[in-house]
Amino acid sequence: MRNLVIVGGGEAGFISAITAKKTNPRVNITLINDSKEFYSPCALPFVISNEVGIEDIVDDLEEMCRESGINCVIDTVVLIDTKNRVVKTKNGHEFRYDSLIIATGGTPFIPKIPGIELDGVHTLKTIEDARRIMEVIKGVKNAVVIGGGAIGVEISAALRKRNLNVTLVEICEHLLPKALDPEFSAIVERKLSENGINLLLNSKVDEIIGENRVDSVIVNGDEIKAEIVVIGTGVIPRVELVRDCGIEIFGRGIKTDGFMRTNIENVYAAGDCVDSRSLLTGKLMLSQLATTALRHAMTAGTNAVGGYATFEGVLNSMLLKVFDIEIGRTGLTENDARENEIETITGVARGTTRSHYFPGSKEILVKLIFNELNRSIIGAQIIGGEGVAGKIDLIAFAIVNNARIEDLIKLKYCYTPSSAPPRNVIVLAAENARRKLQRREEERKRKFERI
Amino acid sequence: MRNLVIVGGGEAGFISAITAKKTNPRVNITLINDSKEFYSPCALPFVISNEVGIEDIVDDLEEMCRESGINCVIDTVVLIDTKNRVVKTKNGHEFRYDSLIIATGGTPFIPKIPGIELDGVHTLKTIEDARRIMEVIKGVKNAVVIGGGAIGVEISAALRKRNLNVTLVEICEHLLPKALDPEFSAIVERKLSENGINLLLNSKVDEIIGENRVDSVIVNGDEIKAEIVVIGTGVIPRVELVRDCGIEIFGRGIKTDGFMRTNIENVYAAGDCVDSRSLLTGKLMLSQLATTALRHAMTAGTNAVGGYATFEGVLNSMLLKVFDIEIGRTGLTENDARENEIETITGVARGTTRSHYFPGSKEILVKLIFNELNRSIIGAQIIGGEGVAGKIDLIAFAIVNNARIEDLIKLKYCYTPSSAPPRNVIVLAAENARRKLQRREEERKRKFERI
């Protein structure tokens, strides 16, 4: 019998395991993880905000494995020996493999700030982190969140919902600087401010102050009271295990090809520990999303046991809920396009999520980004009160399938007053882009005539 | 100056007018309509249910036209003279045209049932109909709705929300027989029954009984008390004006080509009075949806004043809200495919609209229909608690763009627990179809080996 060993039992590891089992039921699959608690890290901010309970989101990894015919070992891998095809654990066990999948995930990036080691400074990556934060915030009033990416924004909103005074510190000019263009970031910033979050953009935490426990934070020379500090400065691939065993690291994560193979034969990798390739630019990038991990895992799990599957790259389709708005994005931002020297034309439209007169109708704003040269859609950003996911998914599908402005204008959408308005906001945004393109053409004509 | 005359000022007529104005601002545009009240007929059931007020949905057509530089004439057209290019009205006015758009809409189909002329028997197509029904239901308890298509189902739900005892009578075996396959119709039937609507399928109204006013209805020989009867047996194109002026009617509506041209030069038609062509089968069909009227109108309005636009056909993407579920469909049903001799493979999946543990998460059921020969998507039916519109729109886009099972499996969807689940239900349904296809292949292999 052939052995597949999987290092890591988060989403990437577990999905790899069940995919492998379905692909080739005769393979002996062993999954090694240091905890038997299985959960979606994306749910943790909603635990902090008390919208869901910890018991709602945690499953028993051992039980899940048992049900699927997978051996589950709760232990910590300390060595991967790719020469002898053996994995060694802290408890002294050895597992021989024919095929290996590395799914070690990511670990929070900790910025070098004086005082960062103090009690009361937290990250939010694991359920243990969430438990600790839940315990601490019971008795405190003031929080500082460091980092205005997706995690930082979600944590800030969650703490604010728990009635803490929240200050969010972001080093860039805008929140979500990688995900959104500035004018969309500005909407999120307004939403956070309206809800009482103190936003400090263009700002750096100089020091965290306290004796043993955090007491305050120095930002731009000002002292801000804080009994809790949460670090949301991103996640870095956990690759310390593979550093010495010949597995190549490129960029920040493990280098894989479109089959999720590493440079070592029969060793695959999946999830947050891996660098992904952008479907649009071909460049390596981090795409630490559950949906990306799932795709990695289904590909690695299939290929590791003799099946055939490919992973063609990422668009980073992303969704955030912040207070009462949904924020979605996919593909390239205008900023990304500029960096990649792609000429763009954008289309923007504001609409409603239902007929404007219907109770519960909410605003929605769509920005589509097209490659001007071939008029194909390469990105979108959407902020609205509901129904953002379906629209982002549609645009992501359109990007993969090389759709043009005209294809989106001709979208055969549905309508009923209670649930979708008569004019589709994606169509309106695409029409806006077409009009802009026409104006550009006319302008060039006029310019030429003035030569 | 060239003259464009538009007969009819509903959605098709008005959108034709403003499209023409934008396309060619130098054309003199006259829109003739018998009422100055402009509204979406799709909103009328929600008026009946008291979810929206009449004042919310009615706009002033004269004002709307004035703002857009369109001449609005409130009058009734009695004659179209295509030889002399003149339109004559009831009030004795004549309008000469260079270009004409016919947008006369539809009129409810009235079945031949004894007693159908009694007071208390209503249709729901115009805002006047809605006013009359609103007046009548104030004092009554029992309603019978004839016809279980979209209109009949919506009216039944609306009357039930007003606490009437409602009996819905449908001649076919299932509700929504053209829009959905039987197993999806059955879900709608269950929802109506759960909400206290008395459903009579496979049933015919034999007679409506009463002296002057309706008193009861005979169905299958049984007498059902009813102080109000609403007819929801569909809408037929209003074509009486064109019958004698040489404009060709094909099927039930005015025959048009892909430019919305009738057989008479410079005469166009748009909206419910027109037969549309199915994008998938090429056959003529009625597609009396606001979204179809809009596409017709944008095409006719552009072409009638010297622009260039085409209309490539319909998928009948449709959305209904019935109590707390949204019902969406697009493209062909399995029934449609069978009638058109298309071999199909379906994929079905049940999911949730958010992460299953998240408050407010609702069930959603997706059925995808593929052409087995080339694995391309040709239809979908979706019933769920929220977010159905976005998914139907995505599938409609996939149909138009010839997507295959594999393309949907690779959908780069977004996820966050509060708004979209980690496993996309469209992907799950496509995976289900692929598994079925693999089983079919294996079965054929086994069968062959037994020969």
Contacts between the chains, C-beta under 8 A, distances in Angstrom:
chain1	res1	chain2	res2	distance
A	11	B	422	7.8
A	40	B	355	7.1
A	40	B	417	6.7
A	40	B	422	6.3
A	42	B	415	7.1
A	42	B	416	6.1
A	42	B	417	5.7
A	42	B	422	7.8
A	43	B	355	6.7
A	43	B	357	7.6
A	43	B	417	4.8
A	46	B	358	7.2
A	46	B	417	5.8
A	46	B	418	6.4
A	51	B	358	7.4
A	51	B	359	6.4
A	51	B	418	7.3
A	52	B	357	5.7
A	52	B	358	6.2
A	52	B	359	7.2
A	52	B	417	7.3
A	56	B	357	3.9
A	57	B	357	5.8
A	279	B	412	7.8
A	289	B	415	7.4
A	290	B	415	5.8
A	290	B	422	5.5
A	291	B	412	7.5
A	291	B	413	6.4
A	291	B	414	6.8
A	291	B	415	5.2
A	291	B	422	7.2
A	294	B	422	7.0
A	294	B	423	7.8
A	312	B	410	7.3
A	314	B	412	7.3
A	315	B	412	4.7
A	317	B	412	5.0
A	317	B	413	6.1
A	317	B	414	4.1
A	318	B	414	5.6
A	319	B	414	3.9
A	319	B	415	6.2
A	319	B	416	4.3
A	319	B	419	5.9
A	319	B	420	5.8
A	320	B	416	6.0
A	321	B	416	5.7
A	321	B	418	4.2
A	321	B	419	5.2
A	326	B	419	5.4
A	328	B	414	5.8
A	330	B	412	6.9
A	330	B	414	6.9
A	355	B	40	7.2
A	355	B	43	6.7
A	357	B	43	7.6
A	357	B	52	5.6
A	357	B	56	3.9
A	357	B	57	5.8
A	358	B	46	7.2
A	358	B	51	7.4
A	358	B	52	6.2
A	359	B	51	6.4
A	359	B	52	7.3
A	386	B	386	7.5
A	386	B	387	7.9
A	387	B	386	7.9
A	387	B	387	5.9
A	387	B	389	6.7
A	387	B	390	5.5
A	388	B	419	7.0
A	389	B	387	6.7
A	389	B	390	6.7
A	389	B	413	7.4
A	389	B	414	5.6
A	389	B	415	7.9
A	389	B	419	5.6
A	389	B	420	3.8
A	390	B	387	5.5
A	390	B	389	6.7
A	390	B	390	1.5
A	390	B	391	5.5
A	390	B	393	6.9
A	390	B	394	6.5
A	391	B	390	5.5
A	391	B	393	7.8
A	392	B	413	7.6
A	392	B	414	4.8
A	393	B	390	6.9
A	393	B	391	7.8
A	393	B	394	5.7
A	393	B	411	6.3
A	393	B	412	7.7
A	393	B	413	4.4
A	393	B	414	6.5
A	393	B	424	7.0
A	393	B	426	7.7
A	394	B	390	6.5
A	394	B	393	5.7
A	394	B	394	4.3
A	394	B	397	5.9
A	396	B	411	7.0
A	396	B	412	4.1
A	396	B	413	6.6
A	396	B	414	7.4
A	397	B	394	5.9
A	397	B	397	6.5
A	397	B	398	6.5
A	397	B	403	7.6
A	397	B	407	7.7
A	397	B	411	5.8
A	397	B	412	7.4
A	398	B	397	6.6
A	399	B	412	7.7
A	400	B	407	7.4
A	400	B	410	7.0
A	400	B	412	6.3
A	401	B	398	8.0
A	401	B	401	5.4
A	401	B	403	6.6
A	401	B	407	6.6
A	403	B	397	7.7
A	403	B	401	6.6
A	407	B	397	7.6
A	407	B	400	7.4
A	407	B	401	6.7
A	410	B	312	7.3
A	410	B	400	7.0
A	411	B	393	6.3
A	411	B	396	7.0
A	411	B	397	5.8
A	412	B	279	7.8
A	412	B	291	7.5
A	412	B	314	7.2
A	412	B	315	4.7
A	412	B	317	5.0
A	412	B	330	6.9
A	412	B	393	7.7
A	412	B	396	4.1
A	412	B	397	7.4
A	412	B	399	7.7
A	412	B	400	6.3
A	413	B	291	6.5
A	413	B	317	6.0
A	413	B	389	7.4
A	413	B	392	7.6
A	413	B	393	4.4
A	413	B	396	6.6
A	414	B	291	6.8
A	414	B	317	4.1
A	414	B	318	5.6
A	414	B	319	4.0
A	414	B	328	5.8
A	414	B	330	6.9
A	414	B	389	5.7
A	414	B	392	4.8
A	414	B	393	6.5
A	414	B	396	7.4
A	415	B	42	7.1
A	415	B	289	7.4
A	415	B	290	5.8
A	415	B	291	5.2
A	415	B	319	6.2
A	415	B	389	7.9
A	416	B	42	6.1
A	416	B	319	4.3
A	416	B	320	6.0
A	416	B	321	5.7
A	417	B	40	6.7
A	417	B	42	5.7
A	417	B	43	4.8
A	417	B	46	5.8
A	417	B	52	7.3
A	418	B	46	6.4
A	418	B	51	7.3
A	418	B	321	4.2
A	419	B	319	5.9
A	419	B	321	5.3
A	419	B	326	5.4
A	419	B	388	7.1
A	419	B	389	5.6
A	420	B	319	5.8
A	420	B	389	3.8
A	422	B	11	7.8
A	422	B	40	6.3
A	422	B	42	7.8
A	422	B	290	5.5
A	422	B	291	7.2
A	422	B	294	7.0
A	423	B	294	7.8
A	424	B	393	7.1
A	426	B	393	7.7
